[in-house]
Amino acid sequence: MECRLGCGACCIAPSISSSIPGMPLGKPAGVRCVQLDENNLCRLFGDKTRPKVCLDFKPTEDVCGKTNDEAMKIISYLEGAT
């Protein structure tokens, strides 16, 4: 599956323990990443400073659902379950 541009659920719903430029201690679940722009696009996409966890994330329908709203709900659920 291709990432839905402008979704941003993977940059908001999960916690990220890795350092992110502008968020040296990572980010808590439910907090918008500072690198997510006003169009929900990653400012670090393609940049060598993008955290490995972000590089390794591959969108799949079972995680991202069929809509941006579904993605937020599923990823939030998975975050809470782990």
N, C-alpha and C positions, 0 to 999 in steps of 0.2 A: 504494500500500500504506500502511496505517496503521502507525505505530510500535507495537511490542509493549511495553506498559508493563512496566517491571521488567527489561527486557533489559540496558541499560547498556553494550552492546558498543561503541557509538560514543563512549562516555565513558571507555573503558578502553584499547581496542586501538590507536587511532591516536595519533600525536604531534600536539600542538596547539602551534603556535609563537606564537599570540596570547596576550596576557595574559588571565588568568582571575582573577576575584576570589579571593584566597587562593593563587594560583599566578601571580605577576606575570611569571614568565619562561616561562609556558606549561607544558606537561606532556610528558614523554617517552612514547613508545609503551609500552603495557603497564602504565602506571601509572594507577591509579584517580584520576579527577578529584576534588578535594576538595569539589566542589559536587554530587557524586553521593551521595544519601542512602542509608540502610541498606536501602531498598526498591528501589534502583537507579533512582531518579527524580531528575531535575535540580532542584536548589534554585533555579536561575536561570530556569527555564522561564517565559516571559512577562515576564521582567525586562529592562529596557533595558541592563543591564550584561552580559547574555549575549553572548559573543563572536560576531562575524559568521559565522565558520566553522561554529559550532554552529547558528545560525539558518538558514544556507544548506543544511545537510545535510537531504536528503530520503530517507527510507527506500525502498529498492527491493528486490525479491526477489533480484536478482543480487548485491547487497551484503549484505543482511541474512539471506538464506536463509529457511528455513521454521521455524527454531528459534533460540533464544538462543545455543545452542552453535554452530550453523552461522554465525551472525552473527559471533561472536568469531573463529572460524577464518578466515572470508572476509576480514574487516576486517584481521586480523593479517597474513594473506597479502598483501593489497593494500598494507599499510603497508611490509612488507619488500620488496616489488617496486618501490616508488617511491622 
